[in-house]
Amino acid sequence: MYEPNLEEVIAKLVGVTLSEDHVRSIVGAPSIEESETCACGDKLEECKDSYEHMTHGV
């Protein structure tokens, strides 16, 4: 017997499939772009001080 996955169940209940960015905005999480950007504005993976910047030294 076929069991639908969670995305299929939600799509059927809501009538649409929500994008990851849309779900992030609903729950107040940062966008994909924001989660990849250091607090200083550089790309997170390219900033040599990203840990210091993102944790504010904690």
N, C-alpha and C positions, 0 to 999 in steps of 0.2 A: 504494500500500500504506500502511495506517495504522501510524504509529509512536507508541506511547504516550509521554506525557511522563514526566518523572522522578517526579512525585508518584504517577502511576498505577502505575509499576513498583514503587515502594516500598510502596504500599498493597497490591499483589498479593503481594509477598514477605512483608510483615509481617502482613497481614490486616486492618490498620486504617490509618486516616489520622491522623497525629499533628498536634495543634494546634501553632501556632508557640510558644506558651508552654511546651508539653511538650518540644519540641525544645530550646528555650533552656535549660530546667532540666537536660536530659540533658547538654548540653555545657558547663554552668556559666556561661552568659551571663546577664546581668540580664534580669528579666522586662520586658515591654513597659512596664508602669507605672514600674518602676525606671529604665528608659532615658529616660523623659520627666520625671524628677524630679531637680532640682538637689541637690547634696550638702547644701544648707541646708534642704531640705524643700519649697521652692517649686517650681512648675512651671518646667521648664527654660527654656521660651520666654518666661516672664514675669520671670525673675530678671535684673536688670540686671548682676549680678556673676557670672553663671553661668560664664564662662570662667575667672575667678580661682578660683571655688569648685571647679570640676570638674578643673582642672589643678593645683590647689594652688599657683598662682603660677608654674608652670614655663613 
